[in-house]
Amino acid sequence: LTPFTISNQSISIAFWIQLSQPSGVIMTVANGLDCLLMIGVRHVDQRLIVYLPNATVNGGNVILVGSKMMLNAWTHVAFTWSEDY
């Protein structure tokens, strides 16, 4: 089981962003039924958050906490996911 329901495949996402608000959802990746990946900025401390529902073999969620995002500054964000058995 993978968050993208593609067995033995990796995914990479990279983009530049300039935040004008201190929090919110930046990107959601979904199929017709489920949210597969969400990237956003946490309100309390402006840290980048990546949420992967059902990302583990037993169906658990994975939440990754990244660096603090600066307002009105261009930031490069890169995320890579791969199954590891």
N, CA and C of each residue as an Amber inpcrd file, in Angstrom:
protein
   255
   0.8510000  -1.1920000   0.0000000   0.0000000   0.0000000   0.0000000
   0.8820000   1.2360000   0.0000000   0.6180000   2.1530000  -0.8690000
   1.3350000   3.4200000  -0.9130000   0.3220000   4.5450000  -0.9220000
   0.7290000   5.7430000  -0.5850000  -0.2490000   6.8330000  -0.6050000
  -0.7700000   7.1330000  -1.9960000  -0.0500000   6.7450000  -3.0230000
  -0.4770000   7.0220000  -4.3930000  -1.0140000   5.7810000  -5.0860000
  -1.1610000   4.7050000  -4.3570000  -1.6680000   3.4150000  -4.8510000
  -0.9580000   2.9520000  -6.1200000   0.3110000   3.2750000  -6.2100000
   1.1430000   2.7950000  -7.3080000   2.2920000   2.0460000  -6.6650000
   2.2360000   0.7450000  -6.6690000   3.2250000  -0.0590000  -5.9790000
   4.6170000   0.0940000  -6.5840000   5.6150000   0.1760000  -5.7300000
   7.0280000   0.2380000  -6.1170000   7.3740000   1.4260000  -7.0100000
   6.7040000   2.5430000  -6.8250000   6.9870000   3.7450000  -7.5960000
   7.3150000   4.8910000  -6.6520000   8.1710000   5.7670000  -7.0970000
   8.5170000   6.9600000  -6.3350000   7.8140000   8.1630000  -6.9320000
   7.7490000   9.2420000  -6.1520000   7.1820000  10.4830000  -6.6550000
   8.0310000  11.6310000  -6.1200000   8.2210000  12.6380000  -6.9450000
   8.9000000  13.8640000  -6.5410000   8.0570000  15.0470000  -6.9940000
   7.9670000  16.0380000  -6.1110000   7.2480000  17.2700000  -6.4090000
   8.1790000  18.4120000  -6.0510000   8.3300000  19.3710000  -6.9360000
   9.1680000  20.5410000  -6.6430000   8.4930000  21.7760000  -7.2170000
   8.5430000  22.8740000  -6.4590000   7.9460000  24.1210000  -6.9210000
   8.5270000  25.2860000  -6.1270000   8.3800000  26.4600000  -6.6800000
   8.7300000  27.7070000  -5.9990000   7.4350000  28.3330000  -5.5160000
   7.4710000  28.9560000  -4.3210000   6.2780000  29.6070000  -3.7830000
   6.6670000  30.8870000  -3.0550000   5.7960000  31.8700000  -3.1480000
   5.9550000  33.1030000  -2.3870000   4.6750000  33.2790000  -1.5730000
   4.7690000  33.0680000  -0.2590000   3.5990000  33.1500000   0.6060000
   3.2170000  34.5980000   0.8680000   1.9280000  34.8920000   0.7520000
   1.4300000  36.2160000   1.0970000   0.5450000  36.1580000   2.3420000
   0.2520000  34.9440000   2.8290000  -0.5220000  34.7320000   4.0430000
   0.2760000  33.8280000   4.9700000   0.0750000  33.9240000   6.2920000
   0.8790000  33.1270000   7.2160000   0.5060000  31.6550000   7.3030000
  -0.5780000  31.2000000   6.6890000  -0.9310000  29.7790000   6.7630000
  -1.8940000  29.4150000   5.6530000  -2.0630000  28.1050000   5.4730000
  -3.0400000  27.6190000   4.5170000  -2.5160000  26.4540000   3.7080000
  -3.3810000  25.8940000   2.9100000  -3.0380000  24.7690000   2.0510000
  -2.3980000  25.3060000   0.7810000  -1.2620000  24.7210000   0.4260000
  -0.5600000  25.1120000  -0.8000000  -0.9710000  24.2050000  -1.9500000
  -0.9980000  22.8800000  -1.6800000  -1.2600000  21.9220000  -2.7500000
  -1.9380000  20.6880000  -2.1830000  -2.9100000  20.1780000  -2.9170000
  -3.5430000  18.9030000  -2.5930000  -3.4890000  18.0310000  -3.8330000
  -3.0440000  16.7890000  -3.6520000  -3.0360000  15.8060000  -4.7300000
  -4.0860000  14.7610000  -4.3630000  -5.0280000  14.5150000  -5.2820000
  -6.1140000  13.5840000  -4.9980000  -6.4850000  12.8160000  -6.2520000
  -7.0400000  11.6330000  -6.0220000  -7.6600000  10.9230000  -7.1400000
  -9.1590000  11.1640000  -7.0290000  -9.9700000  10.4250000  -7.6920000
 -11.4130000  10.6490000  -7.6380000 -12.0610000  10.3300000  -6.3050000
 -11.3500000   9.6020000  -5.4270000 -11.9550000   9.1490000  -4.1790000
 -11.2940000   9.6980000  -2.9190000  -9.9800000   9.8830000  -2.9340000
  -9.2520000  10.1750000  -1.7060000  -8.2410000  11.2940000  -1.8880000
  -7.9300000  11.9560000  -0.7750000  -6.7870000  12.8670000  -0.7140000
  -5.5410000  11.9930000  -0.5920000  -4.5560000  12.2170000  -1.4320000
  -3.3460000  11.4020000  -1.4340000  -2.1580000  12.1190000  -0.8090000
  -2.1660000  13.4440000  -0.8730000  -1.0530000  14.2330000  -0.3690000
  -1.5430000  15.6640000  -0.1770000  -1.1590000  16.2780000   0.9380000
  -1.4720000  17.6780000   1.1500000  -0.2240000  18.3730000   1.6670000
   0.0910000  19.5160000   1.0720000   1.2130000  20.3390000   1.5080000
   0.6360000  21.6850000   1.9180000   1.0330000  22.1560000   3.1020000
   0.5100000  23.4260000   3.5810000   1.4460000  24.0770000   4.5770000
   1.0020000  25.1820000   5.1340000   1.7740000  25.9250000   6.1240000
   0.9490000  25.9900000   7.4110000   1.5660000  25.5620000   8.5110000
   0.9040000  25.5230000   9.8120000   0.7760000  26.9390000  10.3830000
  -0.4080000  27.2750000  10.8860000  -0.7060000  28.6280000  11.3610000
   0.1490000  29.0450000  12.5660000   0.3600000  28.1650000  13.5230000
   1.0110000  28.5550000  14.7840000   2.4640000  28.9810000  14.6200000
   3.1780000  28.4130000  13.6330000   4.6050000  28.7520000  13.5070000
   5.0850000  28.8710000  12.0610000   4.1860000  28.8670000  11.1120000
   4.4740000  29.0260000   9.6830000   5.4480000  27.9620000   9.1520000
   5.4040000  26.7610000   9.7300000   6.2500000  25.6680000   9.2380000
   5.5330000  24.9110000   8.1250000   6.3160000  24.4760000   7.1520000
   5.7990000  23.6750000   6.0510000   5.3830000  22.3060000   6.5930000
   4.2080000  21.8330000   6.2030000   3.6840000  20.5400000   6.6430000
   3.3300000  19.7160000   5.4090000   3.7280000  18.4460000   5.4300000
   3.3080000  17.5050000   4.3880000   2.5140000  16.4120000   5.0850000
   1.3110000  16.1410000   4.6040000   0.4250000  15.1330000   5.1790000
   0.1540000  14.0700000   4.1320000   0.4480000  12.8170000   4.4950000
   0.2020000  11.6720000   3.6140000  -0.7410000  10.7030000   4.3330000
  -2.0290000  10.7210000   4.0180000  -2.9530000   9.7830000   4.6570000
  -2.7420000   8.3670000   4.1370000  -2.8810000   7.3910000   5.0150000
  -2.7490000   5.9700000   4.6610000  -1.4230000   5.6610000   3.9820000
  -0.3350000   6.2440000   4.4700000   0.9590000   6.1260000   3.8020000
   1.8000000   4.9440000   4.2670000   1.4180000   4.3070000   5.3510000
   2.2130000   3.1850000   5.8450000   1.5610000   1.8650000   5.4600000
   2.2930000   0.8040000   5.6120000   1.7980000  -0.5270000   5.2500000
   0.5230000  -0.8660000   6.0190000   0.4420000  -0.4420000   7.2970000
  -0.7570000  -0.7370000   8.0860000  -1.8190000   0.3520000   7.9980000
  -1.6900000   1.2850000   7.0630000  -2.7090000   2.3040000   6.8270000
  -2.5760000   3.5550000   7.6690000  -1.4510000   3.7190000   8.3600000
  -1.2520000   4.9090000   9.1870000  -0.9240000   6.1480000   8.3610000
  -1.1490000   7.2880000   8.9670000  -0.8570000   8.5700000   8.3240000
   0.5780000   8.9800000   8.6240000   1.1620000   9.7660000   7.7330000
   2.4950000  10.3250000   7.9350000   2.3730000  11.8440000   7.8610000
   2.9270000  12.5260000   8.8670000   2.9580000  13.9860000   8.8780000
   4.4140000  14.4100000   9.0040000   4.8840000  15.1780000   8.0460000
   6.2610000  15.6800000   8.0450000   6.2300000  17.1760000   8.3280000
   7.0990000  17.6220000   9.2310000   7.1790000  19.0360000   9.5830000
   8.4920000  19.5720000   9.0510000   8.4240000  20.6250000   8.2530000
   9.6080000  21.1860000   7.6160000  10.0070000  22.5250000   8.1950000
  10.7010000  23.2700000   7.4070000  11.2500000  24.5660000   7.8020000
  10.1710000  25.6360000   7.9120000  10.5090000  26.6880000   8.6480000
   9.6270000  27.8400000   8.7520000   9.6210000  28.5800000   7.4180000
   8.4280000  28.9260000   6.9510000   8.2720000  29.6350000   5.6860000
   8.2370000  31.1320000   5.9620000   8.9360000  31.8840000   5.1610000
   8.9780000  33.3370000   5.3060000   7.9300000  33.9650000   4.3920000
   7.2610000  35.0000000   4.8820000   6.2770000  35.7120000   4.0660000
   6.9780000  36.5950000   3.0390000   6.3730000  36.6880000   1.8610000
   6.8290000  37.5580000   0.7730000   8.2670000  37.2840000   0.3260000
   8.7170000  36.0550000   0.4750000  10.0410000  35.6460000  -0.0020000
   9.8710000  34.3660000  -0.8170000  10.5610000  34.2780000  -1.9460000
  10.4790000  33.0750000  -2.7710000  11.2250000  31.9330000  -2.0820000
  10.5650000  30.7720000  -1.9950000  11.1290000  29.5870000  -1.3550000
  10.9600000  28.4030000  -2.2910000  12.0070000  27.6090000  -2.4370000
  11.9190000  26.3900000  -3.2360000  11.5310000  25.2470000  -2.3150000
  10.4890000  24.5140000  -2.7060000  10.0060000  23.3690000  -1.9330000
  10.1730000  22.1320000  -2.8010000  10.7800000  21.0840000  -2.2300000
  10.9380000  19.8140000  -2.9420000  10.5610000  18.6860000  -1.9950000
   9.8180000  17.7120000  -2.5010000   9.3470000  16.5830000  -1.7120000
   9.5050000  15.3220000  -2.5380000  10.0700000  14.2860000  -1.9390000
  10.2230000  12.9860000  -2.6040000   9.6940000  11.9010000  -1.6860000
   8.9140000  10.9610000  -2.2580000   8.3940000   9.8370000  -1.4950000
   8.7430000   8.5600000  -2.2300000   9.1740000   7.5570000  -1.4670000
   9.4680000   6.2530000  -2.0380000   9.1390000   5.1850000  -1.0290000
   8.5970000   4.0660000  -1.4980000   8.3730000   2.9230000  -0.6080000
   9.6940000   2.3560000  -0.1640000   9.7610000   1.9030000   1.0630000
  10.9700000   1.2870000   1.5840000  10.5860000   0.0470000   2.3730000
  10.9240000  -1.0920000   1.8680000  10.6000000  -2.3400000   2.5770000
  11.8300000  -2.9250000   3.1780000
